[in-house]
C-alpha cells in the first residue's frame, strides 16, 4: 500500500472546512454534493449580505448618523470577503489541483536525496502549522459563541430589569418580514448564525490551504538548502583531488531542476491567491478602521466587547496571511546562502559559474503578491495597519 504523503496528511486536518462550504480539494472534479452544498451556502449567505446592504440604504434614507451606519460595515465587509474568497477558490480549482499534484511530486523528489536530518527539519514546520490552525479554530469558535450569544444575554438582562421582551439579532439586516416578530425571530436568528459560520468557514478554508502550501513550499526550500550545502562532503576539503567533478555536476543539475519546480509551485500559489489577496488587504484596512472607530464611539459595553473581539480576529487573520507569505519569501532567499556555503571553491571553473547563476537567481525571492500591487509579507501588514490608522484618525477628526 502506498504511503500517504506528508502534504496529504496536512490537508486532512483542514478538509472539514472545505466540506462544510462545498469547496473542493479532495476530488479532481466537483461532484453533485459539493455543488449543492456550495450553492445552498452561497444563496443563504448572500440573502444576509443583501439584507445588510438594504439596512445601510434605509439608514441613509432615514437620516441615521455615520456612527450608526458603521455598526453593520465591519460584518458586511467580512461577509463579502468570505464570499469572494470562496468564489475565487472555485474559479481557480484546476490551478489548485495542479498545485497539489506538484507539491506531492516535490515531496517524492525530496526523498530521492539522502538526508539524515530530514525529520528534524520537517517536524517543527508541521507542528507550527498545526498549532496555528488549532488556535485559529478555537478563536473562531469563541467568536461565534460571543457574537451569537450576546443578543440573548442582552434580551435576558433587559427583560429582568424592565420586564419587557425586546428581541434582538446578532446583525442588522432587513428581511421581507418583521424579523422581530416572535413568530419569525427564531428563523432570522438561526439564519444569521449559519451565515456567520459560512463566512468564517470560507475564510478558514482558503486561508488554511494557503498556510499549508506556504509551509510545504518552505519545507522544500529547507531540504534543498541542505542538499546544496552538502553537495561536496566536508571530508573532501582535505582531499580536493579525490572529488568526482562529473558526479557533483550531475547532482547539481538535479538540484537546479528541483529548485525550478519549487519556484513553479510558488508561482502557482501566487496565481491562485493573487486577486483575492488584494481584496483581502483592502477589506482588512476597512474592517480594522471601522471596527476601531466603533470601539471608541459606542457607549454600550456589551457592544464594545463584541467589536473588540471582531477587531482582534481581523488583525489576526491578515497577520497570518502576511506572516506565511513572508516565511515563503525568506526561505526562497536563504537558498542563496546555502549555495554560497556549498564549498564551491573546491570545484572547477565551470561549476563555479553555475553556482554563481543559481545564487543570483535565488537572490530574487519567490513572493506572493496582492495582484502585483503589494508583496504579501510583514511589511505589507504594517502598511495595512498604517492605512487603517490613517482612516481611523480621519474619522475621529470628522465625526467625534
LINJO-V528166 format. One record per pair of residues at least 24 apart in sequence whose C-alpha atoms are under 8 Angstrom apart, sorted by the first residue. I is the first residue (numbers start at 1). J is the second residue. D is the distance in whole Angstrom. If there is no record, write none. Layout:
BEGIN
i:I j:J d:D
i:I j:J d:D
END
This chain:
BEGIN
i:5 j:104 d:7
i:5 j:107 d:7
i:6 j:107 d:8
i:7 j:103 d:7
i:7 j:104 d:7
i:7 j:107 d:8
i:7 j:216 d:7
i:10 j:126 d:8
i:10 j:212 d:7
i:11 j:209 d:8
i:11 j:212 d:7
i:14 j:205 d:7
i:14 j:208 d:7
i:14 j:209 d:7
i:15 j:205 d:8
i:17 j:201 d:5
i:17 j:202 d:7
i:17 j:204 d:7
i:17 j:205 d:5
i:18 j:201 d:8
i:18 j:202 d:8
i:18 j:205 d:6
i:20 j:201 d:7
i:21 j:198 d:7
i:21 j:201 d:7
i:21 j:202 d:6
i:23 j:86 d:7
i:23 j:89 d:7
i:23 j:90 d:7
i:24 j:90 d:8
i:24 j:93 d:7
i:25 j:93 d:8
i:25 j:96 d:8
i:25 j:97 d:7
i:28 j:97 d:7
i:41 j:195 d:8
i:41 j:198 d:7
i:42 j:83 d:7
i:44 j:191 d:8
i:44 j:195 d:7
i:45 j:79 d:8
i:45 j:83 d:8
i:45 j:195 d:5
i:45 j:198 d:7
i:45 j:199 d:8
i:48 j:173 d:7
i:48 j:192 d:7
i:48 j:195 d:7
i:49 j:76 d:6
i:49 j:79 d:7
i:49 j:80 d:7
i:51 j:173 d:5
i:51 j:174 d:5
i:51 j:175 d:6
i:52 j:76 d:7
i:52 j:172 d:6
i:52 j:173 d:4
i:52 j:174 d:6
i:53 j:173 d:8
i:54 j:173 d:7
i:54 j:174 d:6
i:55 j:172 d:7
i:55 j:173 d:6
i:55 j:174 d:6
i:66 j:399 d:8
i:67 j:294 d:7
i:67 j:297 d:7
i:67 j:399 d:8
i:70 j:290 d:7
i:70 j:294 d:7
i:71 j:294 d:7
i:72 j:171 d:7
i:72 j:172 d:6
i:73 j:287 d:8
i:73 j:290 d:7
i:74 j:286 d:8
i:74 j:287 d:5
i:74 j:288 d:8
i:74 j:290 d:6
i:74 j:291 d:6
i:75 j:171 d:8
i:77 j:283 d:6
i:77 j:286 d:8
i:77 j:287 d:7
i:78 j:199 d:7
i:78 j:283 d:7
i:78 j:287 d:7
i:79 j:196 d:8
i:79 j:199 d:6
i:81 j:203 d:8
i:81 j:279 d:7
i:81 j:280 d:7
i:81 j:283 d:7
i:82 j:198 d:8
i:82 j:199 d:5
i:82 j:200 d:7
i:82 j:202 d:5
i:82 j:203 d:5
i:83 j:199 d:7
i:83 j:202 d:7
i:84 j:276 d:7
i:85 j:202 d:7
i:85 j:203 d:7
i:85 j:206 d:7
i:85 j:276 d:6
i:86 j:202 d:6
i:86 j:203 d:8
i:86 j:206 d:7
i:88 j:272 d:8
i:88 j:273 d:8
i:88 j:276 d:7
i:89 j:206 d:7
i:89 j:272 d:7
i:92 j:272 d:6
i:95 j:268 d:7
i:95 j:271 d:8
i:95 j:272 d:7
i:96 j:268 d:8
i:96 j:269 d:8
i:96 j:272 d:7
i:99 j:265 d:6
i:99 j:268 d:6
i:99 j:269 d:7
i:102 j:261 d:8
i:102 j:265 d:7
i:103 j:216 d:8
i:103 j:217 d:8
i:103 j:265 d:7
i:106 j:220 d:7
i:106 j:258 d:8
i:106 j:261 d:7
i:106 j:262 d:7
i:107 j:220 d:8
i:109 j:258 d:8
i:110 j:220 d:7
i:110 j:223 d:7
i:110 j:224 d:8
i:113 j:227 d:8
i:115 j:227 d:8
i:118 j:223 d:7
i:121 j:219 d:8
i:121 j:222 d:7
i:121 j:223 d:8
i:122 j:219 d:6
i:125 j:215 d:7
i:125 j:219 d:7
i:126 j:215 d:7
i:129 j:211 d:7
i:129 j:212 d:7
i:129 j:215 d:7
i:133 j:208 d:7
i:139 j:313 d:8
i:140 j:200 d:7
i:140 j:313 d:8
i:143 j:309 d:7
i:143 j:310 d:7
i:144 j:193 d:8
i:144 j:196 d:7
i:144 j:197 d:7
i:146 j:306 d:7
i:147 j:306 d:6
i:148 j:193 d:7
i:150 j:302 d:7
i:150 j:306 d:8
i:207 j:321 d:7
i:210 j:269 d:8
i:210 j:321 d:8
i:211 j:321 d:8
i:211 j:324 d:6
i:213 j:269 d:8
i:214 j:324 d:6
i:214 j:325 d:7
i:214 j:327 d:8
i:214 j:328 d:6
i:215 j:324 d:7
i:215 j:328 d:7
i:217 j:262 d:7
i:217 j:265 d:7
i:217 j:266 d:7
i:217 j:328 d:7
i:218 j:327 d:7
i:218 j:328 d:6
i:218 j:331 d:6
i:218 j:332 d:7
i:220 j:262 d:7
i:221 j:259 d:8
i:221 j:262 d:7
i:221 j:331 d:6
i:221 j:332 d:6
i:221 j:335 d:7
i:222 j:331 d:7
i:222 j:335 d:8
i:224 j:255 d:7
i:224 j:258 d:8
i:224 j:259 d:7
i:224 j:335 d:7
i:225 j:334 d:7
i:225 j:335 d:5
i:225 j:338 d:5
i:225 j:339 d:7
i:226 j:338 d:7
i:227 j:255 d:8
i:228 j:252 d:8
i:228 j:255 d:7
i:228 j:338 d:6
i:228 j:339 d:6
i:228 j:342 d:6
i:229 j:338 d:5
i:229 j:339 d:6
i:229 j:340 d:8
i:229 j:341 d:6
i:229 j:342 d:4
i:229 j:343 d:8
i:230 j:342 d:6
i:231 j:342 d:6
i:232 j:342 d:7
i:232 j:343 d:6
i:232 j:344 d:8
i:237 j:346 d:7
i:240 j:346 d:6
i:243 j:347 d:8
i:245 j:347 d:7
i:245 j:348 d:8
i:249 j:351 d:7
i:256 j:358 d:8
i:263 j:366 d:7
i:266 j:366 d:6
i:266 j:367 d:7
i:266 j:368 d:8
i:267 j:366 d:8
i:267 j:368 d:8
i:269 j:368 d:8
i:270 j:367 d:8
i:270 j:368 d:5
i:270 j:369 d:7
i:273 j:370 d:8
i:274 j:368 d:7
i:274 j:369 d:6
i:274 j:370 d:5
i:274 j:371 d:5
i:274 j:372 d:8
i:275 j:370 d:6
i:275 j:371 d:5
i:276 j:370 d:8
i:277 j:369 d:7
i:277 j:370 d:5
i:277 j:371 d:7
i:278 j:369 d:8
i:278 j:370 d:4
i:278 j:371 d:6
i:278 j:373 d:8
i:279 j:370 d:8
i:280 j:318 d:8
i:281 j:318 d:7
i:281 j:370 d:8
i:281 j:384 d:7
i:284 j:314 d:7
i:284 j:315 d:8
i:284 j:318 d:7
i:284 j:384 d:7
i:285 j:384 d:6
i:285 j:385 d:7
i:285 j:387 d:6
i:285 j:388 d:5
i:286 j:388 d:7
i:287 j:311 d:8
i:287 j:314 d:7
i:288 j:314 d:7
i:288 j:315 d:7
i:288 j:385 d:8
i:288 j:388 d:6
i:289 j:388 d:5
i:289 j:389 d:6
i:289 j:391 d:6
i:289 j:392 d:5
i:290 j:392 d:7
i:292 j:392 d:7
i:293 j:392 d:6
i:293 j:395 d:7
i:293 j:396 d:7
i:297 j:400 d:8
i:318 j:381 d:7
i:319 j:378 d:8
i:319 j:381 d:6
i:321 j:376 d:7
i:322 j:376 d:5
i:322 j:377 d:4
i:322 j:378 d:5
i:322 j:380 d:7
i:322 j:381 d:6
i:323 j:377 d:6
i:323 j:378 d:6
i:324 j:377 d:8
i:325 j:367 d:7
i:325 j:368 d:6
i:325 j:376 d:5
i:325 j:377 d:5
i:326 j:367 d:8
i:326 j:376 d:7
i:326 j:377 d:4
i:326 j:378 d:6
i:327 j:377 d:8
i:328 j:366 d:7
i:328 j:367 d:7
i:329 j:365 d:6
i:329 j:366 d:5
i:329 j:367 d:5
i:329 j:368 d:8
i:329 j:377 d:8
i:330 j:365 d:7
i:332 j:362 d:7
i:332 j:365 d:6
i:332 j:366 d:6
i:333 j:362 d:5
i:333 j:363 d:5
i:333 j:364 d:7
i:333 j:365 d:5
i:333 j:366 d:8
i:334 j:362 d:8
i:335 j:359 d:7
i:335 j:362 d:6
i:335 j:363 d:8
i:336 j:360 d:7
i:336 j:361 d:8
i:336 j:362 d:5
i:336 j:363 d:6
END
